[in-house]
């Protein structure tokens, strides 16, 4: 597969030379690479148990969670690739890893939009966005909306579900990953399932309506508000500001759901 990657990049360069299409806009590598990577890894429970350690099996195949601050991957800062512990598929690079303070390895994005797939997890009743390896379906962790830019996402992952491969240890893997990142145009946004977004958007909308309605009932004429009302008038604007904040949050989530924020 890695030799295929190199050939595809060369093909895009040829198209660039003869058709005057910028290599950054050539969709051929990204489309074919996606087709090549679609090969799924499927094994029985017994096969996975033979391949994985009990801790890895619990997380990857049974959606378990390792205790915080127990993974050696928390301290990894060297350049390299984090691969799935089950199928060895590349998932993340050190370049998107950051210290979240949660006790679990955290990233703001995978290597591209095809490295992981997202699902909805109802284990805690409240829906959460679950991150899985797109090749073997292994459970990696969860995704939250409190990460750094450019994605604003926090991929909070179980270290036992991954392995780290330093760049100098496997240059071929590093080349494959860089080719995938280049083919994706640097985009590592993974589309969230609707049910991972709708409950949060509905909650924000309800909170917004409650605060704004309360403000409107208490100040039907708007008298004595703002600077003209002194400190008291400014403080009375707080419910309106809170309502506006939640309204903006609900709108942002709906924009993400519609795919307009990509």
Secondary structure, 3 states (H helix, E strand, C coil): CHHHHHHHHHHHHHHHHHHCCCHHHCCHHHHHHHHHHCCCCCCCHHHHHHHCCHHHHHHHCCCCCCCCCCCHHHHCCCCEEEEECCCCCEEEEHHHEECCCCCCEEECCCCCCCCEEEEEECCCCCCEEEEEECCCCCEEEEEECCCCCCCCCEEEECHHHEEEEEHHHCHHHHHHHHHHHHHCCCCCCCCCCHHHHHHHHHHHHHHHHHHHHHHHHHCCCCCCCHHHHHHHHHHCCHHHHHHHHHHHHHHHHHHHHHCCCC
